[in-house]
């Protein structure tokens, strides 16, 4: 039996200082920084913030979120490059409005969840190594050519979405359905 998500969201977003910050709308960005992911980790933050550490901040990354009634398990088969093993954490979202925030640029997306509370979170990724390699190749190529700034930006945007994050979340405890 295949489960259907309660809600799904997707955005392409910039990663300010290589970080995408997901948090409830009631938690501002002026708080003291929380622990960032370690060298080999992708996920950091705390109960109130979920940090995704990206390979670079020069191209936009794809962030997809699926909200489930319960743990969806290890994941579905999808076309393309395989997803990484999941990194798990928890996230508090009392208002039910989750922001995809870029520290220096503000939110790039606002997702309204149909439920509120504390959620179990599993983050998987794919395309990180490909993105790193292609960004490095393109930087070297652009350095060697006399491309205009506009052409450089256009060429870099061809790599948008190469690095992808899939966030599955489900209620940790009983939830409050938003009315």
SEKETOR-923715 format. One line per field, with one value per residue: residue number from 1; residue in three letters; x, y, z of N, C-alpha, C in turn. Coordinates in Angstrom, 2 decimals, decimal comma, always signed. Example, Ala and Ser with C-alpha at 12.3 -4.5 7.8 and 13.67 -1.06 7.14 Angstrom:
BEGIN
num	[1/2]
residuo	[ALA/SER]
n_u	[+13,19/+12,85]
n_v	[-5,69/-2,25]
n_w	[+7,80/+7,08]
ca_u	[+12,30/+13,67]
ca_v	[-4,50/-1,06]
ca_w	[+7,80/+7,14]
c_u	[+13,20/+12,90]
c_v	[-3,30/+0,03]
c_w	[+7,80/+7,87]
END
This chain:
BEGIN
num	[1/2/3/4/5/6/7/8/9/10/11/12/13/14/15/16/17/18/19/20/21/22/23/24/25/26/27/28/29/30/31/32/33/34/35/36/37/38/39/40/41/42/43/44/45/46/47/48/49/50/51/52/53/54/55/56/57/58/59/60/61/62/63/64/65/66/67/68/69/70/71/72/73/74/75/76/77/78/79/80/81/82/83/84/85/86/87/88/89/90/91/92/93/94/95/96/97/98/99/100/101/102/103/104/105/106/107/108/109/110/111/112/113/114/115/116/117/118/119/120/121/122/123/124/125/126/127/128/129/130/131/132/133/134/135/136/137/138/139/140/141/142/143/144/145/146/147/148/149/150/151/152/153/154/155/156/157/158/159/160/161/162/163/164/165/166/167/168/169/170/171/172/173/174/175/176/177/178/179]
residuo	[UNK/UNK/UNK/UNK/UNK/UNK/UNK/UNK/UNK/UNK/UNK/UNK/UNK/UNK/UNK/UNK/UNK/UNK/UNK/UNK/UNK/UNK/UNK/UNK/UNK/UNK/UNK/UNK/UNK/UNK/UNK/UNK/UNK/UNK/UNK/UNK/UNK/UNK/UNK/UNK/UNK/UNK/UNK/UNK/UNK/UNK/UNK/UNK/UNK/UNK/UNK/UNK/UNK/UNK/UNK/UNK/UNK/UNK/UNK/UNK/UNK/UNK/UNK/UNK/UNK/UNK/UNK/UNK/UNK/UNK/UNK/UNK/UNK/UNK/UNK/UNK/UNK/UNK/UNK/UNK/UNK/UNK/UNK/UNK/UNK/UNK/UNK/UNK/UNK/UNK/UNK/UNK/UNK/UNK/UNK/UNK/UNK/UNK/UNK/UNK/UNK/UNK/UNK/UNK/UNK/UNK/UNK/UNK/UNK/UNK/UNK/UNK/UNK/UNK/UNK/UNK/UNK/UNK/UNK/UNK/UNK/UNK/UNK/UNK/UNK/UNK/UNK/UNK/UNK/UNK/UNK/UNK/UNK/UNK/UNK/UNK/UNK/UNK/UNK/UNK/UNK/UNK/UNK/UNK/UNK/UNK/UNK/UNK/UNK/UNK/UNK/UNK/UNK/UNK/UNK/UNK/UNK/UNK/UNK/UNK/UNK/UNK/UNK/UNK/UNK/UNK/UNK/UNK/UNK/UNK/UNK/UNK/UNK/UNK/UNK/UNK/UNK/UNK/UNK]
n_u	[+0,84/+0,61/+1,49/+0,05/+1,22/+0,29/+0,70/+2,66/+5,56/+7,66/+10,64/+13,05/+15,95/+18,23/+21,29/+22,29/+25,43/+26,00/+23,93/+20,62/+17,83/+15,29/+12,39/+9,83/+7,46/+7,23/+9,68/+12,29/+15,05/+17,02/+18,16/+20,70/+23,25/+22,83/+24,18/+26,03/+25,98/+28,32/+31,48/+31,01/+28,29/+24,92/+22,70/+21,78/+21,25/+18,51/+15,76/+14,07/+14,97/+15,95/+18,77/+20,15/+23,05/+24,68/+26,62/+27,67/+27,18/+26,56/+24,81/+21,30/+19,53/+17,45/+14,67/+12,57/+9,65/+7,82/+4,95/+3,78/+1,37/+2,43/+5,60/+7,12/+8,80/+11,74/+11,75/+10,67/+11,13/+12,67/+13,17/+16,39/+19,45/+20,35/+18,98/+20,60/+21,44/+19,22/+19,37/+18,42/+16,27/+14,47/+11,72/+10,13/+7,06/+4,95/+3,11/+2,41/+3,26/+5,88/+9,00/+11,26/+14,25/+16,73/+19,55/+20,72/+19,02/+16,34/+13,14/+12,58/+10,49/+7,24/+5,59/+2,52/+1,56/-0,76/-1,05/+0,13/+2,87/+5,35/+7,67/+9,00/+11,88/+13,34/+16,05/+17,17/+19,52/+20,64/+22,83/+24,82/+27,63/+27,82/+26,95/+29,03/+31,26/+30,48/+30,09/+32,70/+34,00/+32,66/+33,25/+36,03/+36,07/+34,66/+36,41/+38,54/+37,54/+36,29/+33,76/+30,79/+29,48/+26,69/+26,42/+27,90/+26,31/+23,99/+24,98/+25,76/+23,25/+22,29/+22,92/+21,22/+19,25/+20,58/+21,73/+19,93/+17,42/+15,46/+12,93/+11,34/+8,66/+6,85/+4,29/+5,51/+4,21/+0,77/-1,13/-2,20/-4,78/-4,99/-7,50]
n_v	[-1,18/+2,15/+5,16/+8,43/+11,74/+14,28/+16,87/+18,63/+20,41/+22,59/+24,30/+26,35/+27,62/+30,11/+29,62/+31,12/+31,92/+29,25/+27,98/+26,85/+27,78/+26,48/+27,32/+28,02/+30,63/+32,32/+32,42/+34,46/+35,68/+36,85/+35,62/+34,11/+32,35/+28,87/+25,55/+24,67/+22,30/+19,58/+18,74/+16,47/+16,35/+17,21/+18,24/+20,53/+22,69/+23,21/+22,31/+24,36/+25,24/+24,21/+23,50/+23,31/+22,36/+23,40/+22,67/+24,88/+28,43/+29,63/+28,79/+27,99/+25,73/+22,80/+22,34/+20,13/+19,30/+16,91/+16,21/+13,88/+11,57/+9,70/+8,06/+7,67/+5,65/+4,18/+5,38/+6,15/+4,66/+6,61/+8,24/+8,88/+9,98/+8,22/+8,78/+10,00/+8,36/+8,98/+11,84/+12,43/+14,43/+16,76/+19,08/+22,02/+23,49/+25,62/+27,53/+26,58/+27,64/+27,43/+28,73/+29,03/+30,07/+32,46/+33,60/+36,23/+37,32/+36,99/+35,19/+32,66/+31,09/+30,30/+28,03/+26,65/+24,47/+21,77/+20,90/+21,41/+21,52/+19,35/+17,88/+14,88/+14,57/+13,74/+14,08/+13,86/+13,80/+14,51/+14,75/+16,43/+15,94/+16,00/+18,63/+20,09/+19,33/+20,25/+22,99/+23,78/+23,16/+24,92/+27,40/+27,47/+27,42/+29,83/+31,63/+31,46/+32,52/+35,47/+36,21/+38,15/+39,74/+39,26/+37,04/+35,18/+34,84/+33,81/+31,39/+30,10/+29,76/+27,61/+25,46/+25,43/+23,70/+21,29/+20,31/+18,69/+18,50/+16,46/+16,54/+14,78/+14,89/+14,18/+13,99/+14,05/+13,72/+13,80/+15,90/+19,24/+20,06/+22,52/+25,02]
n_w	[+0,00/-0,88/+0,60/+0,72/+0,63/+3,03/+2,34/-0,10/-1,07/-3,00/-3,93/-5,65/-4,35/-3,12/-1,35/+1,35/+2,48/+2,12/+3,46/+3,86/+5,59/+7,39/+9,12/+11,59/+11,01/+13,20/+14,40/+14,34/+12,28/+13,70/+15,81/+17,94/+16,18/+15,54/+16,13/+13,30/+10,57/+10,70/+9,11/+7,46/+7,51/+6,57/+7,75/+10,32/+13,18/+15,41/+17,56/+16,82/+14,36/+11,11/+9,43/+6,22/+4,80/+2,02/-0,99/-2,21/-2,68/-5,01/-6,98/-7,30/-5,14/-5,09/-3,08/-1,62/+0,12/+1,94/+3,71/+6,00/+7,44/+9,11/+9,77/+6,69/+5,99/+4,43/+1,90/-1,44/-4,67/-7,09/-10,23/-11,71/-10,15/-7,19/-3,91/-0,96/+2,17/+4,86/+7,05/+10,33/+12,41/+14,52/+14,32/+15,33/+14,69/+15,47/+14,44/+12,01/+9,66/+7,58/+6,86/+4,16/+4,41/+3,52/+4,82/+4,37/+2,53/+3,03/+3,21/+0,73/+0,19/+1,48/+3,30/+4,03/+6,39/+6,90/+9,47/+12,86/+15,25/+16,78/+14,68/+13,30/+11,34/+8,26/+6,21/+2,96/+0,25/-3,10/-5,91/-4,97/-5,25/-8,04/-8,52/-7,21/-8,79/-11,37/-10,92/-10,23/-12,67/-14,41/-13,26/-13,71/-16,53/-17,10/-15,96/-17,67/-20,01/-21,68/-20,74/-20,32/-17,32/-17,23/-18,95/-17,51/-15,19/-16,39/-17,44/-15,06/-13,89/-15,31/-13,87/-11,73/-9,38/-9,62/-7,31/-4,86/-2,31/-0,23/+1,98/+4,40/+6,60/+9,60/+12,11/+15,45/+17,81/+18,95/+16,84/+16,07/+14,05/+11,62/+11,44]
ca_u	[+0,00/+1,39/+0,96/+0,00/+1,55/-0,75/+1,04/+3,97/+6,01/+8,94/+11,18/+14,47/+16,34/+19,64/+21,81/+23,10/+26,56/+25,86/+22,91/+19,19/+17,32/+13,84/+11,92/+8,48/+7,42/+7,32/+11,07/+13,01/+16,41/+17,97/+18,60/+22,08/+23,40/+22,81/+25,25/+25,98/+26,36/+29,74/+32,11/+30,38/+26,85/+24,13/+21,66/+22,17/+20,21/+17,95/+14,34/+13,38/+15,51/+16,56/+19,76/+20,67/+24,35/+24,83/+28,02/+28,12/+26,06/+26,58/+23,64/+20,15/+19,30/+16,06/+14,24/+11,23/+9,18/+6,60/+4,39/+3,09/+0,65/+3,34/+6,88/+6,90/+9,76/+13,01/+11,60/+10,17/+12,06/+12,46/+14,11/+17,57/+20,47/+19,78/+19,02/+21,50/+20,80/+18,62/+19,81/+17,19/+16,22/+13,10/+11,47/+8,93/+6,40/+3,69/+2,15/+2,07/+3,82/+7,30/+9,72/+12,52/+14,90/+18,10/+19,93/+20,96/+18,09/+14,97/+12,52/+12,33/+9,20/+6,44/+4,77/+1,52/+1,31/-2,13/-1,00/+1,19/+3,43/+6,73/+7,74/+10,19/+12,37/+14,39/+16,54/+18,04/+20,00/+21,31/+23,39/+25,82/+28,94/+27,67/+26,93/+30,38/+32,12/+30,05/+30,36/+34,15/+34,32/+32,13/+34,07/+37,30/+35,77/+34,31/+37,62/+39,42/+36,91/+35,98/+32,30/+30,25/+28,84/+25,35/+26,61/+28,35/+25,14/+23,13/+25,62/+25,67/+21,86/+22,01/+23,18/+20,18/+18,50/+21,42/+21,80/+18,54/+17,13/+14,13/+12,64/+10,11/+8,34/+5,61/+4,12/+6,16/+3,16/-0,51/-1,01/-3,36/-5,12/-5,33/-8,87]
ca_v	[+0,00/+3,38/+6,31/+9,71/+12,83/+15,25/+18,10/+18,64/+21,74/+22,60/+25,60/+26,55/+28,70/+30,41/+29,21/+32,20/+31,35/+27,81/+27,45/+27,09/+27,77/+26,28/+27,59/+28,56/+32,07/+33,05/+32,46/+35,40/+35,34/+37,63/+34,84/+33,67/+31,19/+27,55/+24,72/+24,34/+20,91/+19,28/+18,61/+15,41/+16,38/+18,14/+18,80/+21,13/+23,53/+22,81/+22,01/+25,49/+25,57/+23,13/+24,03/+22,45/+22,89/+23,14/+22,61/+26,21/+29,38/+30,35/+28,38/+27,65/+24,31/+22,36/+21,85/+19,54/+18,85/+16,10/+16,03/+12,59/+11,27/+8,89/+7,81/+7,03/+4,59/+4,55/+6,20/+5,56/+4,67/+7,73/+8,24/+9,72/+9,62/+7,73/+9,67/+9,61/+7,89/+10,13/+12,39/+12,66/+15,43/+17,16/+20,48/+22,57/+24,46/+25,88/+28,32/+25,84/+28,30/+27,13/+29,59/+28,60/+31,36/+32,72/+34,52/+37,62/+37,74/+36,77/+33,93/+32,42/+30,39/+30,22/+26,84/+26,50/+23,06/+21,55/+20,55/+22,08/+20,72/+18,89/+16,91/+14,11/+15,02/+12,97/+14,83/+13,14/+14,67/+13,92/+15,74/+17,30/+15,74/+16,49/+20,10/+20,55/+19,14/+21,11/+24,38/+23,98/+23,17/+26,14/+28,51/+27,46/+27,82/+31,25/+32,36/+31,47/+33,25/+36,87/+36,30/+39,30/+39,34/+38,71/+35,70/+34,33/+34,53/+32,94/+30,06/+29,49/+29,35/+26,31/+24,43/+25,50/+22,47/+20,09/+19,86/+18,52/+18,05/+15,92/+16,57/+14,12/+15,12/+13,61/+14,39/+13,27/+13,47/+14,18/+17,19/+20,11/+20,37/+23,93/+25,23]
ca_w	[+0,00/-1,01/+1,35/+0,01/+1,55/+3,37/+1,62/-0,75/-1,44/-3,70/-4,34/-5,93/-3,45/-2,90/-0,05/+1,88/+3,21/+1,92/+4,35/+3,70/+6,97/+7,47/+10,47/+11,76/+10,77/+14,46/+14,85/+13,49/+11,87/+14,49/+16,96/+17,87/+15,30/+16,15/+15,57/+11,89/+10,32/+10,67/+7,80/+6,67/+7,71/+5,79/+8,61/+11,58/+13,76/+16,69/+17,46/+16,20/+13,03/+10,33/+8,50/+5,17/+4,35/+0,59/-1,41/-2,66/-2,65/-6,28/-7,76/-6,46/-4,85/-5,06/-1,76/-1,70/+1,43/+1,95/+5,05/+6,07/+8,68/+9,92/+9,13/+5,40/+5,74/+3,80/+0,70/-2,67/-5,81/-8,00/-11,34/-11,55/-9,16/-5,94/-2,75/+0,13/+3,40/+5,53/+8,33/+11,08/+13,46/+14,83/+14,03/+15,94/+13,82/+16,16/+13,66/+10,80/+8,48/+7,54/+5,93/+3,58/+4,60/+3,09/+5,89/+3,99/+1,49/+3,44/+2,77/-0,69/+0,12/+2,71/+3,13/+5,08/+6,69/+7,37/+10,89/+13,60/+16,33/+16,66/+13,61/+13,01/+10,05/+7,59/+5,06/+2,02/-0,82/-4,26/-6,82/-4,34/-5,90/-9,41/-8,45/-6,88/-9,95/-12,48/-10,52/-10,37/-14,11/-15,01/-12,76/-14,44/-17,91/-17,12/-15,62/-18,85/-21,12/-21,41/-20,69/-19,61/-16,07/-17,51/-19,50/-16,41/-14,36/-17,19/-17,49/-13,72/-13,63/-15,94/-12,85/-10,69/-9,15/-9,69/-5,90/-4,45/-0,95/-0,01/+3,42/+4,81/+8,01/+10,10/+13,51/+16,49/+18,81/+18,41/+16,20/+16,00/+12,68/+11,47/+10,95]
c_u	[+0,89/+0,71/+1,00/+0,34/+0,34/-0,54/+2,43/+4,28/+7,35/+9,34/+12,62/+14,87/+17,85/+20,02/+22,76/+24,19/+26,50/+24,79/+21,52/+18,61/+15,80/+13,41/+10,50/+8,53/+7,56/+8,74/+11,87/+14,41/+17,45/+18,46/+20,09/+22,17/+23,43/+23,91/+25,02/+26,35/+27,87/+30,22/+31,38/+28,85/+26,20/+23,17/+22,25/+21,00/+19,80/+16,48/+13,59/+13,86/+16,11/+17,48/+20,14/+21,96/+24,59/+26,31/+28,57/+26,94/+25,95/+25,42/+22,52/+20,01/+17,80/+15,75/+12,79/+10,86/+7,90/+6,20/+3,53/+2,32/+1,53/+4,63/+6,65/+7,86/+10,96/+12,88/+11,17/+11,26/+11,69/+13,49/+15,29/+18,52/+19,81/+19,92/+20,00/+20,71/+20,27/+19,34/+18,54/+17,36/+14,75/+12,97/+10,14/+8,35/+5,01/+2,67/+1,65/+2,56/+5,34/+7,95/+10,98/+13,33/+16,33/+18,58/+20,05/+19,94/+16,62/+14,40/+12,35/+11,01/+8,56/+5,45/+3,81/+1,18/-0,12/-2,21/+0,15/+1,76/+4,91/+6,74/+9,06/+10,58/+13,43/+14,77/+17,46/+18,45/+20,52/+21,82/+24,45/+27,19/+28,91/+27,69/+28,32/+31,27/+31,76/+30,28/+31,85/+34,56/+33,87/+32,90/+35,38/+37,10/+35,46/+35,52/+38,51/+38,83/+36,67/+34,46/+31,88/+29,65/+27,46/+25,46/+27,06/+27,18/+24,23/+23,69/+25,54/+24,25/+21,49/+22,22/+22,15/+19,43/+19,30/+21,54/+20,37/+18,44/+15,68/+13,92/+11,31/+9,88/+6,97/+5,51/+4,83/+5,13/+1,82/-0,41/-2,31/-3,61/-5,53/-6,74/-8,96]
c_v	[+1,25/+4,50/+7,54/+10,81/+13,71/+16,55/+17,93/+20,07/+21,62/+24,04/+25,43/+27,74/+28,89/+29,91/+30,30/+31,62/+29,82/+27,18/+27,83/+26,83/+27,61/+26,48/+28,12/+30,07/+32,89/+33,13/+33,31/+34,93/+36,09/+36,90/+34,51/+32,46/+29,89/+26,71/+24,41/+22,87/+20,76/+19,06/+17,60/+15,41/+17,41/+18,90/+19,34/+21,91/+23,04/+22,49/+23,12/+25,84/+24,31/+23,78/+22,94/+23,09/+22,44/+23,17/+23,97/+27,15/+30,16/+29,96/+27,98/+26,13/+24,03/+21,82/+21,39/+19,01/+18,06/+15,91/+14,78/+12,48/+10,52/+8,67/+7,08/+5,90/+5,10/+5,35/+5,41/+5,57/+5,84/+7,65/+9,15/+9,16/+9,22/+8,78/+9,12/+8,93/+9,12/+10,54/+12,80/+13,72/+15,68/+18,65/+20,89/+23,62/+24,75/+26,68/+27,56/+26,51/+28,16/+28,00/+28,88/+29,89/+31,34/+33,85/+35,97/+38,16/+37,58/+35,48/+33,85/+31,68/+30,39/+29,07/+26,70/+25,02/+22,89/+21,16/+21,30/+21,14/+20,45/+17,77/+16,16/+14,48/+14,05/+13,75/+13,93/+14,12/+13,84/+15,06/+16,64/+17,17/+16,26/+18,01/+20,65/+20,48/+20,12/+22,60/+24,69/+24,05/+24,48/+27,37/+28,62/+27,92/+29,31/+32,13/+32,52/+32,23/+34,69/+37,07/+37,54/+38,83/+38,71/+37,27/+34,72/+33,89/+33,56/+31,52/+29,37/+29,01/+28,04/+25,17/+24,46/+24,18/+21,19/+19,46/+19,85/+17,99/+17,60/+15,81/+15,88/+14,45/+14,55/+13,95/+13,46/+12,84/+13,80/+15,61/+17,96/+20,41/+21,81/+24,06/+26,49]
c_w	[+0,00/-0,22/+0,46/+1,00/+1,83/+2,60/+1,01/-1,19/-2,15/-4,00/-4,79/-5,09/-3,44/-1,51/+0,44/+2,78/+3,22/+2,81/+3,87/+5,09/+6,93/+8,91/+10,45/+11,56/+12,05/+15,01/+13,89/+13,16/+12,69/+15,73/+16,82/+16,96/+16,10/+15,54/+14,10/+11,71/+10,33/+9,25/+6,91/+6,78/+6,80/+6,70/+9,91/+12,13/+15,13/+16,49/+16,72/+14,80/+12,41/+9,31/+7,50/+4,69/+2,92/+0,20/-1,82/-2,54/-3,95/-7,20/-6,80/-6,31/-4,84/-3,67/-1,91/-0,32/+1,24/+3,41/+5,04/+7,39/+9,65/+9,14/+7,80/+5,09/+4,96/+2,51/-0,51/-3,72/-6,71/-9,10/-11,03/-10,51/-7,84/-4,83/-1,73/+1,23/+4,12/+6,80/+9,06/+12,16/+13,79/+14,56/+14,64/+14,99/+14,42/+15,36/+12,44/+9,53/+8,55/+6,46/+5,44/+3,47/+4,08/+3,98/+5,45/+3,00/+1,89/+2,87/+1,26/-0,88/+1,49/+2,49/+4,31/+5,25/+7,21/+8,85/+11,55/+14,65/+16,15/+15,63/+13,63/+11,58/+9,54/+6,33/+4,25/+0,93/-1,97/-5,13/-6,22/-5,02/-7,34/-9,43/-8,18/-8,11/-11,07/-12,16/-10,70/-11,84/-14,75/-14,53/-13,52/-15,87/-18,01/-16,80/-16,86/-20,03/-20,72/-21,42/-19,88/-18,29/-16,30/-18,04/-18,40/-15,54/-15,10/-17,23/-16,14/-13,43/-14,33/-14,95/-11,72/-10,60/-9,28/-8,30/-5,36/-3,02/-0,87/+1,49/+3,64/+6,27/+8,34/+11,58/+14,49/+17,54/+18,17/+17,90/+16,28/+14,54/+12,61/+10,91/+10,14]
END
